[in-house]
Amino acid sequence: MSNLRQNKQLIIRPVALSGLDLVEFVEKLVGIGLVYADPEVVKDKNLKTVFPSENADYVICDSIESIEKIKKKGKTTGYYKKVTANSDVSDISEASKKGAEFIIVDVSDWKIIPLENIIAKLQKSGTKIYANAKNSDEVRTLFSVLELGVDGVILATNDLKEVENSKFALQNIFFTLGNGRIIEVKDAGVGERVCVDTASIMTYGEGMLVGNMSRFLFLIHNESIGSSFTSPRPFRVNAGAVHCYTIMPDGSTKYLSELEAGSEILIVNDNGVSRSSTVGRSKIETRPLKLIRADFEGETGSVIVQNAETIRLVGKDKKLIAVTDVKIGDEIMVFTRPSTGRHFGMQVDEFIIEK
């Protein structure tokens, strides 16, 4: 598992800090390359500044006329615009045409619709779109608008925890999937399974990583295919028994039984690329179950899922295999990692054996 950094930027704007307090706060920022602050105060050579000053690395212009003037001085230039009407969107488009390399869009009163219009209008222009946020929840939302999201978010905060939470929104977790060989299939009696209805539409190849052990997880496909008895439900993953693990966006694990409306989960596709999704509903119901055990490069893991034709695994050729049809010798996509312990879902280095 590794992190794929998208071409996105998180810019920190310290709130109500000045002088030594500002300098001390900035020195504590880890993994941040841009700050919205006066370059005369922030002297850290590892940081670049965004500010309405010609001494900043990213110079903010408040008029379209000044953009060309600053660009002639070899500076990276941007344009700030508060959006309250459609005419403001036209000004932003004009600033882009004049050479603004980034636009700071202030839509604090009604965020999403104007941003959708601006993103659609500028997506092929090469001009980056930055937006303002007050917390990590807003950062996450802004990075997902129209799926493309904004190019950067200016987070106004002096809370280092909010900075860390916001950094997760910059990450897509990539999972190196392998082809596990099924070595055992058997009925597992009757028990409770968890059906996860998300707030996202999933496509062919997408699902959740689920397993009886946190170090060996199976790619359980979504229900976008349907069956002769059910309609497609592309928002749903019939994930597995209540005790099974799944991976969360921050890299920790949770039991499926812990998921509830509002929980964030990871959707993973058959190339190993993940995206976050929100749980809209989690249904725990009693159903007949099946245990599937697989081997991958000497490691063995298992999963217990509902025994029904709508639950599918992803084969090595990316073809789907219904749980009711799976057999010994089939190869299916799995994710494995070194054996470690879990303390309340967080990975810790300790001796542990799971069977």
KEMI-751606 format. One line per field, with one value per residue: residue in one letter; residue number from 1; z, y, x of N, C-alpha, C in turn; chain. Coordinates in steps of 0.05 Angstrom, whole numbers, plus 5000, padded with zeros to 4 digits. Example, Ala and Ser with C-alpha at 12.3 -4.5 7.8 and 13.67 -1.06 7.14 Angstrom:
// residues 2
residuo = (A_S) .
num = (1_2) .
npz = (5156_5142) .
npy = (4886_4955) .
npx = (5264_5257) .
capz = (5156_5143) .
capy = (4910_4979) .
capx = (5246_5273) .
cpz = (5156_5157) .
cpy = (4934_5001) .
cpx = (5264_5258) .
cadena = (A_A) .
// end
This chain:
// residues 355
residuo = (M_S_N_L_R_Q_N_K_Q_L_I_I_R_P_V_A_L_S_G_L_D_L_V_E_F_V_E_K_L_V_G_I_G_L_V_Y_A_D_P_E_V_V_K_D_K_N_L_K_T_V_F_P_S_E_N_A_D_Y_V_I_C_D_S_I_E_S_I_E_K_I_K_K_K_G_K_T_T_G_Y_Y_K_K_V_T_A_N_S_D_V_S_D_I_S_E_A_S_K_K_G_A_E_F_I_I_V_D_V_S_D_W_K_I_I_P_L_E_N_I_I_A_K_L_Q_K_S_G_T_K_I_Y_A_N_A_K_N_S_D_E_V_R_T_L_F_S_V_L_E_L_G_V_D_G_V_I_L_A_T_N_D_L_K_E_V_E_N_S_K_F_A_L_Q_N_I_F_F_T_L_G_N_G_R_I_I_E_V_K_D_A_G_V_G_E_R_V_C_V_D_T_A_S_I_M_T_Y_G_E_G_M_L_V_G_N_M_S_R_F_L_F_L_I_H_N_E_S_I_G_S_S_F_T_S_P_R_P_F_R_V_N_A_G_A_V_H_C_Y_T_I_M_P_D_G_S_T_K_Y_L_S_E_L_E_A_G_S_E_I_L_I_V_N_D_N_G_V_S_R_S_S_T_V_G_R_S_K_I_E_T_R_P_L_K_L_I_R_A_D_F_E_G_E_T_G_S_V_I_V_Q_N_A_E_T_I_R_L_V_G_K_D_K_K_L_I_A_V_T_D_V_K_I_G_D_E_I_M_V_F_T_R_P_S_T_G_R_H_F_G_M_Q_V_D_E_F_I_I_E_K) .
num = (1_2_3_4_5_6_7_8_9_10_11_12_13_14_15_16_17_18_19_20_21_22_23_24_25_26_27_28_29_30_31_32_33_34_35_36_37_38_39_40_41_42_43_44_45_46_47_48_49_50_51_52_53_54_55_56_57_58_59_60_61_62_63_64_65_66_67_68_69_70_71_72_73_74_75_76_77_78_79_80_81_82_83_84_85_86_87_88_89_90_91_92_93_94_95_96_97_98_99_100_101_102_103_104_105_106_107_108_109_110_111_112_113_114_115_116_117_118_119_120_121_122_123_124_125_126_127_128_129_130_131_132_133_134_135_136_137_138_139_140_141_142_143_144_145_146_147_148_149_150_151_152_153_154_155_156_157_158_159_160_161_162_163_164_165_166_167_168_169_170_171_172_173_174_175_176_177_178_179_180_181_182_183_184_185_186_187_188_189_190_191_192_193_194_195_196_197_198_199_200_201_202_203_204_205_206_207_208_209_210_211_212_213_214_215_216_217_218_219_220_221_222_223_224_225_226_227_228_229_230_231_232_233_234_235_236_237_238_239_240_241_242_243_244_245_246_247_248_249_250_251_252_253_254_255_256_257_258_259_260_261_262_263_264_265_266_267_268_269_270_271_272_273_274_275_276_277_278_279_280_281_282_283_284_285_286_287_288_289_290_291_292_293_294_295_296_297_298_299_300_301_302_303_304_305_306_307_308_309_310_311_312_313_314_315_316_317_318_319_320_321_322_323_324_325_326_327_328_329_330_331_332_333_334_335_336_337_338_339_340_341_342_343_344_345_346_347_348_349_350_351_352_353_354_355) .
npz = (5000_4983_4981_4935_4912_4892_4842_4876_4921_4987_5024_5078_5119_5170_5227_5259_5278_5289_5281_5325_5343_5296_5265_5298_5294_5239_5235_5256_5219_5180_5121_5089_5037_5022_5047_5067_5078_5101_5065_5087_5139_5144_5138_5126_5088_5066_5055_5012_4997_4993_4976_4976_4955_4922_4936_4949_4934_4905_4877_4894_4857_4856_4815_4746_4711_4736_4731_4683_4689_4735_4718_4680_4711_4721_4759_4793_4783_4809_4818_4858_4874_4898_4894_4878_4840_4772_4738_4763_4755_4701_4703_4727_4687_4649_4675_4674_4620_4613_4634_4688_4734_4775_4809_4864_4891_4924_4953_4999_5019_4987_4967_4930_4878_4847_4845_4816_4766_4754_4754_4712_4670_4669_4665_4623_4616_4642_4684_4754_4806_4867_4931_4991_5058_5122_5155_5161_5140_5102_5067_5046_5019_4980_4949_4920_4887_4830_4818_4794_4828_4864_4851_4893_4963_5010_5074_5131_5192_5259_5282_5290_5287_5253_5206_5198_5191_5144_5108_5094_5055_5010_4992_4954_4966_4944_4928_4924_4890_4889_4858_4890_4906_4911_4964_4997_5005_5038_5071_5122_5160_5193_5203_5220_5171_5138_5100_5060_5042_5002_4992_4940_4870_4844_4796_4747_4771_4819_4891_4959_5005_5043_5099_5142_5170_5184_5154_5107_5055_5016_4951_4948_4906_4882_4876_4823_4780_4788_4786_4761_4794_4822_4818_4792_4840_4845_4886_4928_4971_4989_5040_5080_5137_5205_5237_5203_5176_5147_5108_5126_5104_5129_5134_5177_5207_5210_5242_5203_5229_5256_5221_5201_5184_5154_5164_5137_5083_5044_4975_4929_4867_4813_4795_4839_4856_4901_4929_4971_5004_5030_5079_5071_5093_5135_5136_5178_5177_5187_5153_5109_5108_5077_5078_5051_5033_5018_4985_4980_4955_4996_5041_5079_5079_5097_5086_5107_5078_5055_5029_4969_4902_4886_4910_4894_4876_4850_4794_4770_4717_4718_4713_4740_4796_4822_4890_4898_4857_4863_4867_4889_4869_4836_4819_4852_4866_4916_4975_5011_5070_5114_5175_5230_5292_5314_5346_5371_5317_5295_5264_5295_5315_5334_5361_5332_5318_5272_5253) .
npy = (4976_5044_5117_5160_5221_5270_5322_5368_5424_5443_5499_5536_5583_5621_5638_5698_5705_5733_5762_5733_5690_5674_5657_5614_5579_5567_5541_5492_5465_5408_5375_5413_5460_5511_5574_5622_5681_5740_5752_5780_5768_5712_5674_5625_5581_5534_5540_5568_5630_5656_5714_5782_5814_5838_5814_5763_5692_5673_5717_5754_5786_5841_5863_5857_5886_5891_5841_5829_5865_5848_5798_5809_5818_5770_5740_5690_5695_5711_5717_5747_5738_5753_5718_5735_5741_5723_5755_5760_5711_5715_5754_5724_5687_5722_5740_5693_5688_5731_5714_5697_5653_5626_5626_5655_5637_5665_5642_5642_5645_5613_5558_5512_5509_5557_5544_5496_5515_5549_5513_5480_5517_5532_5487_5469_5509_5515_5548_5549_5534_5560_5554_5577_5551_5531_5488_5418_5386_5419_5424_5372_5368_5409_5390_5351_5371_5366_5320_5331_5371_5428_5459_5475_5488_5538_5537_5566_5569_5557_5511_5454_5401_5404_5416_5368_5332_5352_5342_5289_5291_5302_5256_5197_5130_5078_5010_4952_4900_4829_4763_4718_4648_4607_4562_4537_4528_4534_4523_4567_4566_4603_4672_4741_4790_4848_4898_4948_5009_5061_5132_5139_5126_5067_5036_4984_4938_4963_4962_4939_4928_4872_4827_4770_4777_4832_4836_4809_4817_4814_4834_4855_4859_4912_4919_4932_4901_4867_4815_4758_4762_4809_4880_4923_4954_5000_5030_4999_4952_4888_4869_4832_4788_4809_4813_4822_4857_4923_4971_5039_5109_5135_5096_5063_5007_4982_4944_4915_4918_4965_5006_5061_5107_5163_5148_5146_5109_5067_5060_5014_5001_4952_4962_4977_5029_5077_5111_5157_5147_5160_5129_5115_5084_5027_4960_4908_4842_4776_4721_4664_4641_4639_4613_4632_4615_4634_4631_4668_4676_4644_4665_4660_4674_4691_4701_4715_4714_4733_4680_4685_4699_4752_4772_4784_4765_4790_4766_4743_4760_4803_4791_4778_4736_4701_4689_4643_4611_4605_4567_4518_4532_4574_4640_4701_4772_4799_4834_4839_4847_4857_4817_4847_4876_4902_4958_4981_4988_5014_5004_4967_4948_4885_4818_4772_4723_4704_4665) .
npx = (5017_5011_5018_4987_5003_4960_4957_4949_4942_4952_4943_4963_4933_4949_4910_4894_4946_5010_5076_5123_5091_5066_5111_5129_5085_5085_5134_5121_5092_5084_5100_5077_5079_5064_5045_4996_5016_5051_5109_5150_5150_5150_5204_5223_5259_5242_5190_5140_5108_5042_5011_4984_5029_5086_5132_5121_5121_5079_5041_4984_4936_4891_4863_4847_4878_4927_4951_4980_5021_5049_5064_5102_5146_5165_5139_5099_5032_4968_4896_4848_4780_4717_4658_4595_4557_4538_4568_4616_4639_4649_4689_4730_4741_4760_4807_4836_4846_4879_4925_4930_4956_4935_4872_4840_4782_4730_4676_4644_4591_4557_4577_4583_4555_4572_4627_4627_4611_4655_4699_4684_4687_4741_4771_4804_4840_4888_4895_4899_4852_4837_4807_4773_4775_4749_4755_4774_4734_4709_4752_4757_4708_4715_4757_4731_4691_4652_4679_4729_4748_4777_4841_4871_4867_4857_4868_4843_4868_4893_4903_4937_4920_4876_4903_4931_4888_4867_4906_4898_4859_4887_4907_4907_4900_4939_4934_4971_4951_4944_4941_4906_4900_4845_4836_4801_4731_4672_4608_4587_4549_4496_4492_4507_4510_4540_4512_4533_4511_4529_4542_4556_4562_4584_4628_4641_4688_4700_4700_4701_4755_4759_4764_4776_4822_4864_4910_4903_4863_4804_4780_4718_4665_4621_4548_4533_4520_4476_4424_4386_4344_4347_4352_4404_4447_4486_4508_4520_4555_4554_4585_4607_4614_4598_4644_4687_4744_4754_4789_4801_4799_4843_4880_4874_4838_4770_4718_4666_4618_4621_4611_4571_4517_4546_4599_4665_4691_4736_4733_4756_4788_4797_4848_4875_4870_4844_4787_4752_4690_4624_4586_4519_4480_4480_4467_4452_4439_4411_4436_4450_4517_4583_4648_4710_4774_4840_4905_4964_5026_5048_5023_4964_4895_4827_4756_4689_4628_4561_4523_4506_4484_4491_4536_4602_4668_4731_4762_4828_4833_4802_4749_4684_4668_4616_4598_4569_4587_4641_4703_4751_4817_4805_4828_4833_4828_4868_4892_4951_4992_5049_5049_5021_5000_4936_4912_4856_4843_4887_4951_5002_5068_5076_5080_5036_4987_4940_4884) .
capz = (5000_4983_4976_4910_4915_4869_4837_4891_4940_5012_5032_5105_5126_5199_5236_5281_5288_5278_5294_5334_5343_5268_5258_5313_5282_5213_5238_5264_5197_5168_5095_5077_5022_5017_5068_5060_5099_5092_5061_5104_5166_5141_5124_5123_5060_5057_5050_4993_5007_4976_4990_4959_4956_4900_4948_4953_4912_4890_4881_4890_4846_4861_4791_4722_4699_4748_4726_4663_4700_4754_4703_4666_4730_4725_4783_4791_4789_4813_4819_4879_4867_4914_4875_4888_4817_4747_4726_4776_4741_4676_4710_4732_4661_4636_4688_4664_4593_4616_4643_4716_4737_4795_4817_4890_4888_4950_4951_5026_5025_4972_4956_4910_4850_4832_4840_4793_4741_4749_4747_4684_4651_4668_4667_4601_4612_4655_4708_4778_4821_4896_4946_5020_5076_5151_5170_5144_5125_5078_5049_5033_5000_4958_4932_4906_4871_4802_4816_4789_4851_4860_4850_4918_4984_5030_5100_5151_5218_5275_5295_5275_5282_5228_5184_5193_5180_5117_5090_5084_5032_4988_4986_4944_4974_4923_4939_4906_4891_4877_4851_4909_4896_4931_4973_5012_5003_5054_5085_5149_5177_5192_5219_5212_5151_5136_5073_5061_5021_5003_4978_4915_4849_4837_4769_4744_4781_4845_4914_4985_5014_5067_5106_5170_5182_5173_5136_5083_5049_4990_4938_4946_4885_4887_4864_4798_4759_4793_4779_4749_4814_4834_4801_4799_4861_4843_4910_4950_4973_5009_5046_5094_5164_5223_5249_5183_5175_5122_5111_5126_5089_5143_5136_5199_5200_5227_5237_5187_5247_5266_5201_5204_5166_5158_5165_5111_5077_5019_4952_4915_4841_4806_4791_4865_4862_4919_4934_4995_5001_5055_5084_5074_5109_5140_5144_5190_5175_5189_5127_5107_5103_5065_5083_5028_5042_4995_4990_4962_4960_5022_5061_5077_5092_5092_5089_5109_5064_5051_5008_4950_4875_4881_4921_4874_4878_4824_4785_4761_4692_4724_4710_4766_4803_4843_4913_4895_4836_4868_4872_4894_4845_4824_4827_4857_4874_4945_4984_5035_5081_5136_5199_5252_5309_5312_5372_5363_5288_5286_5261_5314_5312_5357_5352_5332_5299_5266_5236) .
capy = (5000_5069_5140_5174_5249_5283_5348_5387_5439_5453_5524_5543_5612_5623_5656_5716_5702_5752_5763_5708_5669_5664_5643_5589_5562_5559_5522_5466_5453_5386_5367_5436_5476_5538_5588_5648_5698_5761_5742_5795_5755_5683_5673_5597_5576_5510_5548_5590_5646_5666_5739_5805_5829_5831_5799_5736_5673_5673_5744_5757_5812_5847_5873_5844_5903_5887_5814_5830_5881_5831_5775_5819_5818_5742_5729_5674_5714_5701_5737_5742_5747_5745_5713_5739_5742_5711_5773_5754_5687_5726_5767_5703_5676_5742_5739_5670_5695_5751_5701_5690_5625_5615_5643_5649_5642_5668_5636_5633_5644_5591_5548_5490_5515_5574_5530_5477_5531_5558_5490_5471_5537_5536_5461_5465_5534_5514_5564_5534_5545_5557_5562_5580_5532_5537_5464_5395_5376_5436_5417_5347_5375_5425_5373_5332_5384_5358_5299_5343_5386_5451_5452_5481_5499_5556_5530_5586_5555_5556_5485_5435_5377_5409_5414_5340_5320_5362_5329_5264_5297_5304_5229_5173_5107_5057_4983_4932_4876_4805_4742_4696_4623_4596_4535_4525_4540_4518_4537_4577_4568_4627_4694_4769_4803_4877_4908_4976_5027_5085_5155_5141_5107_5052_5025_4957_4936_4976_4949_4944_4907_4860_4802_4761_4787_4858_4834_4794_4827_4807_4855_4847_4877_4925_4906_4946_4882_4856_4787_4753_4766_4835_4902_4933_4974_5007_5044_4979_4930_4868_4867_4809_4784_4832_4814_4827_4883_4938_4993_5066_5128_5143_5073_5045_4988_4980_4922_4922_4924_4992_5026_5073_5130_5184_5138_5147_5084_5067_5044_5007_4988_4928_4970_4984_5057_5080_5137_5157_5149_5163_5109_5126_5065_5001_4941_4883_4823_4748_4708_4642_4651_4621_4619_4629_4617_4636_4632_4686_4676_4632_4676_4650_4690_4682_4721_4703_4732_4721_4660_4694_4704_4780_4779_4775_4770_4798_4747_4754_4773_4824_4781_4775_4709_4701_4673_4617_4596_4603_4539_4515_4535_4601_4662_4725_4794_4803_4853_4829_4863_4842_4812_4865_4877_4924_4968_4999_4993_5025_4984_4968_4927_4866_4791_4764_4702_4703_4642) .
capx = (5000_5026_5001_4991_4997_4948_4969_4933_4957_4939_4956_4954_4931_4946_4888_4899_4973_5029_5102_5136_5071_5063_5135_5130_5065_5094_5155_5110_5078_5099_5089_5064_5098_5054_5030_4985_5027_5069_5136_5169_5150_5157_5230_5230_5266_5228_5162_5134_5086_5020_5004_4982_5054_5105_5155_5112_5127_5054_5030_4956_4928_4862_4851_4856_4898_4954_4961_5001_5043_5065_5075_5126_5168_5173_5127_5075_5011_4941_4875_4829_4754_4694_4637_4567_4539_4549_4588_4641_4649_4660_4715_4749_4748_4777_4833_4850_4855_4901_4950_4931_4964_4917_4850_4829_4753_4717_4647_4638_4563_4543_4602_4586_4546_4591_4652_4622_4611_4682_4715_4676_4695_4770_4785_4824_4854_4914_4894_4891_4831_4840_4783_4778_4761_4752_4761_4782_4710_4706_4775_4750_4687_4725_4774_4715_4671_4652_4699_4755_4756_4794_4869_4883_4850_4870_4855_4847_4868_4918_4900_4954_4904_4860_4921_4937_4864_4863_4926_4887_4843_4906_4918_4893_4916_4942_4938_4983_4934_4955_4922_4905_4888_4826_4843_4779_4705_4653_4587_4595_4525_4480_4503_4499_4528_4536_4508_4541_4500_4545_4531_4571_4557_4608_4628_4653_4715_4702_4688_4714_4774_4746_4775_4776_4846_4871_4933_4896_4837_4793_4765_4689_4654_4595_4525_4524_4512_4449_4421_4360_4324_4350_4361_4431_4449_4514_4517_4520_4573_4547_4613_4616_4604_4601_4671_4707_4757_4757_4808_4790_4815_4868_4898_4867_4817_4746_4701_4643_4596_4624_4604_4544_4513_4566_4626_4679_4704_4751_4726_4781_4782_4814_4876_4886_4867_4822_4774_4736_4661_4609_4565_4492_4465_4492_4446_4461_4417_4418_4436_4469_4544_4603_4676_4728_4801_4858_4933_4979_5055_5053_5006_4937_4874_4799_4734_4663_4609_4535_4523_4486_4496_4497_4562_4621_4697_4743_4782_4854_4829_4782_4722_4672_4660_4596_4605_4556_4601_4670_4712_4780_4833_4800_4846_4818_4845_4871_4913_4964_5014_5063_5033_5024_4976_4918_4902_4833_4843_4912_4971_5024_5087_5076_5076_5008_4979_4911_4878) .
cpz = (5000_4977_4950_4914_4890_4865_4849_4911_4964_5022_5059_5110_5156_5207_5260_5294_5274_5292_5301_5335_5316_5260_5272_5302_5256_5215_5246_5242_5184_5142_5081_5062_5017_5041_5058_5083_5086_5089_5077_5132_5164_5124_5120_5094_5049_5050_5029_5003_4985_4990_4970_4962_4934_4910_4952_4930_4894_4896_4875_4880_4851_4837_4767_4709_4710_4742_4706_4673_4718_4738_4689_4684_4736_4749_4776_4800_4791_4816_4841_4870_4886_4895_4888_4865_4793_4734_4738_4763_4715_4681_4714_4705_4646_4648_4679_4636_4593_4627_4672_4718_4758_4802_4845_4889_4916_4946_4978_5033_5012_4955_4930_4882_4835_4826_4817_4767_4733_4741_4719_4664_4648_4666_4646_4598_4623_4679_4732_4794_4851_4909_4976_5036_5105_5167_5150_5129_5100_5058_5033_5012_4975_4939_4916_4889_4842_4797_4811_4813_4844_4861_4877_4937_5003_5056_5121_5179_5233_5291_5279_5270_5257_5204_5177_5181_5151_5098_5079_5059_5006_4978_4974_4952_4951_4936_4918_4909_4878_4871_4871_4898_4918_4938_4989_5008_5019_5066_5113_5167_5173_5211_5209_5192_5149_5107_5074_5037_5023_4989_4951_4895_4841_4809_4770_4754_4809_4867_4939_4991_5041_5073_5135_5185_5169_5153_5110_5076_5020_4978_4933_4928_4893_4871_4839_4777_4763_4786_4766_4769_4827_4814_4810_4821_4863_4867_4932_4947_4996_5019_5060_5122_5183_5234_5229_5185_5147_5128_5108_5111_5102_5146_5159_5190_5219_5222_5221_5205_5258_5246_5206_5186_5174_5160_5137_5107_5051_4999_4936_4888_4835_4797_4816_4873_4879_4918_4958_4988_5029_5056_5088_5093_5112_5151_5154_5191_5177_5162_5128_5097_5090_5072_5058_5038_5017_5004_4970_4972_4989_5045_5057_5092_5084_5096_5091_5098_5062_5027_4988_4924_4870_4893_4903_4882_4851_4817_4775_4734_4693_4717_4737_4771_4826_4865_4910_4874_4842_4876_4877_4868_4831_4835_4829_4868_4905_4951_5010_5044_5104_5160_5221_5269_5303_5340_5366_5334_5277_5285_5281_5309_5337_5345_5354_5311_5296_5247_5228) .
cpy = (5025_5092_5153_5203_5260_5310_5369_5401_5447_5476_5532_5573_5615_5644_5672_5712_5723_5750_5736_5685_5657_5647_5615_5569_5550_5538_5494_5452_5432_5378_5388_5453_5505_5549_5615_5667_5718_5750_5757_5783_5726_5682_5644_5590_5551_5516_5570_5604_5654_5691_5762_5824_5819_5815_5770_5718_5672_5699_5745_5785_5816_5860_5859_5859_5897_5860_5816_5845_5864_5809_5784_5819_5789_5729_5710_5691_5701_5724_5729_5753_5736_5742_5716_5740_5729_5729_5769_5730_5696_5739_5746_5691_5696_5743_5716_5675_5714_5739_5694_5660_5611_5636_5635_5657_5642_5665_5627_5630_5621_5577_5532_5498_5534_5560_5510_5492_5540_5536_5481_5491_5538_5510_5456_5490_5533_5532_5548_5549_5539_5567_5562_5559_5539_5512_5441_5384_5392_5430_5393_5352_5389_5409_5353_5344_5375_5335_5310_5357_5411_5442_5457_5492_5515_5551_5551_5572_5561_5531_5464_5409_5380_5407_5385_5326_5328_5349_5302_5268_5299_5277_5210_5149_5087_5031_4965_4906_4853_4784_4719_4672_4612_4567_4522_4541_4522_4535_4544_4581_4594_4647_4721_4780_4833_4885_4938_4992_5053_5108_5160_5120_5093_5040_4997_4957_4948_4960_4957_4921_4897_4833_4795_4771_4814_4857_4820_4800_4820_4831_4845_4868_4889_4911_4921_4927_4872_4826_4783_4759_4794_4855_4911_4955_4982_5023_5024_4959_4912_4857_4841_4807_4807_4835_4822_4855_4896_4961_5020_5085_5136_5119_5054_5025_4991_4954_4931_4930_4952_5014_5035_5096_5153_5175_5141_5120_5088_5049_5039_4993_4966_4936_4978_5013_5061_5108_5135_5159_5150_5141_5123_5109_5039_4982_4915_4864_4794_4734_4683_4652_4630_4631_4613_4634_4617_4637_4652_4687_4666_4643_4666_4668_4681_4705_4705_4723_4718_4702_4667_4702_4733_4789_4767_4782_4778_4779_4760_4768_4795_4816_4775_4746_4710_4682_4645_4600_4592_4575_4539_4517_4562_4621_4687_4747_4798_4824_4841_4849_4848_4839_4831_4864_4901_4932_4989_5007_5005_5004_4988_4944_4909_4838_4783_4742_4702_4680_4643) .
cpx = (5018_5008_5008_4983_4984_4961_4951_4950_4940_4956_4945_4955_4927_4926_4897_4926_4991_5056_5113_5116_5067_5087_5136_5109_5074_5116_5146_5095_5095_5085_5073_5084_5090_5039_5020_4994_5046_5097_5157_5171_5159_5183_5240_5235_5252_5199_5161_5109_5067_5010_5001_5006_5072_5129_5147_5120_5103_5041_5000_4949_4898_4849_4863_4879_4926_4966_4984_5025_5061_5078_5101_5151_5177_5161_5104_5051_4984_4921_4855_4802_4733_4671_4610_4547_4553_4570_4615_4655_4662_4687_4737_4759_4766_4805_4849_4862_4878_4927_4951_4936_4948_4895_4841_4800_4741_4687_4637_4609_4548_4564_4600_4579_4564_4617_4649_4623_4640_4701_4709_4687_4726_4785_4807_4842_4883_4916_4884_4870_4836_4815_4790_4763_4768_4760_4767_4758_4706_4728_4768_4728_4698_4743_4758_4693_4674_4672_4727_4766_4772_4823_4883_4862_4866_4855_4863_4845_4894_4918_4916_4939_4887_4878_4926_4912_4860_4882_4916_4872_4861_4915_4898_4911_4916_4949_4950_4968_4948_4934_4924_4891_4870_4833_4821_4753_4686_4631_4596_4570_4510_4491_4495_4520_4521_4534_4513_4530_4515_4530_4544_4560_4583_4605_4641_4681_4719_4689_4702_4733_4765_4760_4772_4800_4854_4894_4927_4867_4829_4778_4737_4676_4627_4573_4514_4515_4484_4448_4393_4337_4325_4359_4389_4429_4478_4525_4524_4543_4563_4574_4622_4605_4612_4629_4693_4718_4753_4775_4794_4809_4842_4887_4892_4846_4793_4732_4677_4620_4597_4615_4575_4542_4532_4594_4639_4694_4720_4738_4751_4774_4802_4842_4890_4883_4842_4810_4757_4706_4648_4588_4538_4474_4480_4471_4458_4437_4428_4415_4454_4496_4562_4631_4693_4756_4819_4887_4946_5008_5061_5037_4978_4917_4847_4780_4708_4643_4582_4536_4500_4499_4502_4523_4583_4650_4707_4765_4807_4852_4808_4754_4710_4664_4640_4605_4593_4570_4631_4678_4742_4795_4829_4820_4830_4836_4844_4892_4924_4985_5026_5045_5041_4999_4960_4909_4881_4835_4869_4934_4994_5042_5087_5072_5047_5004_4949_4906_4849) .
cadena = (A_A_A_A_A_A_A_A_A_A_A_A_A_A_A_A_A_A_A_A_A_A_A_A_A_A_A_A_A_A_A_A_A_A_A_A_A_A_A_A_A_A_A_A_A_A_A_A_A_A_A_A_A_A_A_A_A_A_A_A_A_A_A_A_A_A_A_A_A_A_A_A_A_A_A_A_A_A_A_A_A_A_A_A_A_A_A_A_A_A_A_A_A_A_A_A_A_A_A_A_A_A_A_A_A_A_A_A_A_A_A_A_A_A_A_A_A_A_A_A_A_A_A_A_A_A_A_A_A_A_A_A_A_A_A_A_A_A_A_A_A_A_A_A_A_A_A_A_A_A_A_A_A_A_A_A_A_A_A_A_A_A_A_A_A_A_A_A_A_A_A_A_A_A_A_A_A_A_A_A_A_A_A_A_A_A_A_A_A_A_A_A_A_A_A_A_A_A_A_A_A_A_A_A_A_A_A_A_A_A_A_A_A_A_A_A_A_A_A_A_A_A_A_A_A_A_A_A_A_A_A_A_A_A_A_A_A_A_A_A_A_A_A_A_A_A_A_A_A_A_A_A_A_A_A_A_A_A_A_A_A_A_A_A_A_A_A_A_A_A_A_A_A_A_A_A_A_A_A_A_A_A_A_A_A_A_A_A_A_A_A_A_A_A_A_A_A_A_A_A_A_A_A_A_A_A_A_A_A_A_A_A_A_A_A_A_A_A_A_A_A_A_A_A_A_A_A_A_A_A_A_A_A_A_A_A_A_A_A_A_A_A_A_A_A_A_A_A_A_A_A_A_A_A_A) .
// end
